[in-house]
Each structure stands twice: as structure tokens, then as C-alpha cells.
């Protein structure tokens, strides 16, 4: 319970988080099943409509892992895909934000010496004062493990409107003390925002085709499954194998990657589930603001209201947004 309070900044207990996770996994998995039915893989063979749900899911995942159209043939091709996605996003950001950070960012490959043991992608902040941009690092090692349909959610998460936008904006908030301008401090806020940012791809006109939609849903399902397995391992008596099997079966993510992730959750209780808890809270606050303000709701103002206090605990964020809603209703 202490780890949950530290990482989520809430009073949510293990049982409640586990229940939320089960519900979110089921909801996302239903969307994944529907997306499969919209693919050319499904329509290419009438027998696939008669397959059982689990068998069809497994067969589709196997197809994605073996069809070469979903994988770059060179590191440059993969980087070009990421850079193309990021540039497409950049042009649409004014539709979702009233104020954008000044410091730019770039996309480059994870250095070769660390790529074999590094994650799929990560972000390193820059500094306008020091004259350095933010960097979105994409792993180009083992190209057969880097499907192209991941490019959109990873770009949204690591670059814009995810980590780069949130952290670069925080550094420019001159009226706040230095520790509030770091952009970090609360995993549930920074990673919750980045996970929420992945969902903004649809408002930006991305992820329209079924395979891109699948890429989005698979990452969302993976984060939702963390709620289940993290609490399962640390509070409900789950074994390592039980956690691995659940994540593989419900998300379709490669088993070797899941194994390493489950070991991480085991050694860092509560950290990984903060992503989804934060994302769900931001969505809840957005829906509350939209319901209260009606036609006066402005998504651009809402997003800046969330970001322009730096990283906050969820209770403080909620108070800030409630105050913002009240002010907007009287404006």
C-alpha cells in the first residue's frame, strides 16, 4: 500500500487498482478484437470469421510478427518513419494547445553500444538556456522486433504531445520554483500525461487505418495489464509465470519482452501501474470539464491548464482543474 501511495499519489488500494486494470484490459481487448475484423488479414480468408476469439487473436498476432510489410529493412528506414510521424504531429499541435514550448526536439537512434539492452524508445530533455534540444531516441537494434505500427504511439508518448512537450513547457514556467520546472517529480503525472498523449493521435488525424489503430491499442492494453499483474504479484499471490501468461495472452506482446517487464515490476512495486492511473485521471478531469462547461469547453485551454503548473500529484492536479473549471464557468 505504501508503494501504491508513493507512485500513484492516491489512496487507491491494490484490490481497487486490480479491478480497474481488469476492466480496462477487457475494454481495450474488445476494441482490439474489433480492429482485427477490419484488417485485410481477416477479410482475406472467410474461415477466420469462424475461429474462436482466442485462436483468432493468436493467429493475428503471429501474422503481424511474420509479415515483412510491418518492419523496416534498415535502421534509416525506421528512423525516417519516426521523423515523418513527428513532423506530421508538429503541424497539428496548435489545434490542441494554446501555448507550445519554444525548445525544439529531434529524433535519433539509440547509441549502438547500449541498443541491445535498451528499451524500444525513450526521451532525453534539452535546455533552451544551454542551447540543446530535446531528443527522442528510437531503438534501431533488432529491426524484426520494431513493428512500424508502433511509430505513432511511441512518437506521441516520447516526443509530442508527450514527454517533450510536457517537460519543455515546464522548464519555461518562469513563475514557478525550480523544482516545479523540472518536468519530473511524479511518475503518475509525467507518464500519465505521456500515455494520455497517445490517445490524442486520433484528434490529430492519426491511426486511422486498422494496423495503426492496433499499434495504439496494443500499447494501451499493455499499460492496463500492468495494473493487473503488478497488484497480482505484490498483493494477490500471483506467480511470475501467471503474470507473464496473462500479459502475453491479453496484449499479444512478445513473450521475451513481457518476461523482462514482469521482472521489472517485481523489483519496482507500484511504479509501472502509475502510467495508467495518471492517464485515467486526466481523462476523467477532461470529461468533467467538458460536461460542466459545455460549448464553452476549449480543449486547448484545458491542456495548458493541466501542464502549466508543472508536474503535480493527482489530488493537487484535481484541485487545480476544479478551480480552473470554476473560473472558466464565470469568465
N, C-alpha and C positions, 0 to 999 in steps of 0.2 A: 504493500500500500504506500509506503514511503516513496519508492521509486516512481510509482504512478503519479503521486502528487508533485514530485520534483519535475518530471518530464512533461506532464500534461498541464500543470498549474491548476488543476481542478480537484474536486473531491470525488471524482468518479472512481468506483471500486472495480476490482478485477471482474466480478460477475457481470456488472453492467457493461463494461467495455467489451467483454467477451460476447455478450448478447448483441451489442451494436455491430461488432465485427461479423457475426454470423448473418445478421440481417443484410449488411452491406454486401457481403460476398454473394449471398443469394440474389440480391437485386442486380448486381453487376453481371453475375453469371447468366442470368436470364437475358440480359442485353447481348452478351457475347453469343449465346445460342441463336438469337435473332439475327445478329450480324452474319453468322455463318450461312444462314439461309439466303442472304443477299449476295453471296460471293459467286464467282463463275465456277469455283470448285464444286459448290453444291449443285448448281444447275447443270453441270456437265454430265452428271450421272444420276438418273432417276432413282437408282437403288439407295442413294444416300438419304432420301427423304424417309425411307422405311427403317433406317438404322435407329437403334436406341440412342437416347440422349448422350450417354457417357461414351458409347462407341463412336458416335459421330464426332464428338468433341476431340477424342483422342486421335481419330483419323485425320481430322482437320489440322491439328497441331503437328502431326507427323508430316503432312503435306507442306506446311509452312517451313519446316526445318530442312526440306529437301529440294524445294523448287528454287532454282538459281535466280529467278527474277527478283526475289526478295533480298538479295545480298549483293553488295558491291564487290567488284572483282579486284579493285585496287584501293589502297588507302586514300589516294587522291580523289577517287570517285566518291567514297564515303564522306570525306571532308567537304567536297563540293555540295553534296546533298544537304549536309547540315548548314552550310553557309547560305545556300539557296533558301532553305526554310527560314532561317533567321532574318534574312533580308526581306522576305515576304511579310514576316511578322512586324518588323520595324515600321513599315509603311502604314500599318493599321492601328498602331498603338494610340494615336490621338483620339480614336473613337472610344477608348476605354479609360483614358486618364486625362485629367485636366492639366496636370503638371508632370513632366517627364524629367529624369535626371540628365545632366549635361555630359557626364563622362561616358564615352563610348565603350564598346566591348568588341572582342574579336573571337574567332573560332580557330583552334589549332589542335594538333594531335597530342595525345598524352605522350610524354617522352618515352622513347623505346626502352630505356633501361628499367622503367617501372611499369610499363604497359602490361606485361604478363600477369602481374598480381594486382593491378589496379581495377577499380570499378569501371562500369560502362562509360560514365561521363561524370564530370564534376566542374565546379566553378571556383575561380580564384579572384577575389576582389582587386580592383585597381585603386588608384588615388589621383584625383584631378590635381591636387596640390603637388604630388610627386611627379606628375606627368606620365602616369602609367594607366593603361586601360584595364578594364576587367577582362578576364579570359575564360571562355567556355572550352574546356578540354574534352575532346571526344576520343575514345579508345579505338584505335585502328588495328590493334593486335587481334588475331584470330577472327578474320572477317566473316567466317561462317557462323559466328556467334553474335553478329551485329546486324540484325534484320533492318532493312531500310524503313519499315513501317514504324520503327521506334524513333525515327528522327524528329517527328513533330512533337510528341510528348516530352522528349528529352530536351529539345530546344526551348520549349515553353517553360520547362521546370528550371533548367540550369541558367538560361540566359534571360530572355524577356518573354512574358512579363514576370518571370520568376525571380531567381536569386539576384541576377544583375540589377534588374530594375529596382527591386526592394532594397538591396544593400547600397547601391549607388545613390538612390534617393535619400536614404537615411543619413549618409555622410554629408549631405547638403543642408540638413535641418539645423541651421545656424542657431536657432533659439533654444536648442536642447543641450544638456551637458554632454560631454564627450562620450561617456559610457553608453548613452542612449543613441548616439550616432554611429555606433559600430555596425549596426545591422544584424548583430548576432544576439546572444543572451538568452533567448528562449527558443529551443528547438521546436516547440509546438507552434510558435508564431512563424519563424523563418521557413521551416519545412512545410508547415501547414499552408502558408501563403504559396509556396512553390507548387504544392500539389493542387491547390485551388487554381493556380495559374494554368495548369494543364487543361482544365475544363474550359478556359476562355478561348481555346482554339476554335471551338465551334462558332463563337460570336465573331471571330476573326475570319471566318470562312474557310477554315482548315478542316482536315479529317473528314471530308465529305464522302470519299469512296470507302467501301466496306473494309478494305485491308488497313487503311489508316485509322478507321474507327476501331478496328480490332486492336491495333497498337495502343491506342488511348485506353481502351477498356482493360487490356491485359495489365498495364501498369497500375491502373486504379484498383483492379482486383488484387494485385499483389500487395498493395499497401493496406487494403481492407483485411486481407488474410493475416497480416501481421497482428491485428487486434486479437484474432482468434488464437494464434499459435503462441504469441508472447504470454498472454494470460494463461493459456493452456499449460505451458511449460512451467511457469513460476507460481501458479496458484491452483491449478486444477489437475495436476498429476499427469500431464501428457508426457509421453516419451519423446525422445529426439526423432525416432522413426515415424511416430504418429504425426508429429508436426510437419515433417518433410513430405509425407504422403498426402496430407491434407492440402498443402500449398501446391504441389505438383498437379494433383487431380483437379483442383478448383481453378487454377490460373493458367495451366499449360506452360509454365516457365520451366526451363531446362533443369533437370534434377541436380546436376552438379552445382549450378548456381544457387539453387534453393538450399542445398546442404550447407554451403558456406554461409548463407544468410541466416539459417537457423542457428548455426554455431555462434554467430554474432549476437543474435537475440538472447541466447543463453548466457553470454558473458556480459550483456548490457541490458538488464531488465528495464522495460518501460520506454527506452529511447526510440525504438523503431515504430512503436504504435502512436507516438506523438504526431507523426505526419498526418494521419487520417483524422485524428481528434481535432487538430487545428483546422484542417480543411472543412470539416463538417461545421465547426463553429462559425467560420467566415461565411459559409453558405447560409447558415441559419440567420446571421445578422443581416446579410443582404436581403433575404426573403422578408425579414421583419421590417426593414427599411422600405422595401417596395410596397408591402401591404399597408404600412402607415402613411406613406407619402403619396401613393397612387401615381397620378400623372405628373406629380412634381418630383418623383424619384429620378435622379440623374446618376447613372452607373459610374460616370467619370468622377463626380464628386465623392461618391461612396468609396471608390477605390483609393482616392487620395486621403479620405478620412481614415481609412484603415492603415495606410502606410506612413502618414505624415506625423506620427508620434514616435517613430522608431519601433523596435521590437518590444512587444508588451506581453505580459501574462494574459491569459484568456479572460479572467474576471475583470481586469483593468480595461482590456480592449472592449469588452461588452459595455462597461460603463461609459467609455468614450463614445462608442457608436450610439448608445441610447441618448446621450447628451446631444450628439450631432443630429440625430433624428428629430429631437425636440426643437433644436434651433432651426432646422430646415422647415419644420412644420409651421413655425412662426414667421419665417422670413417673408 
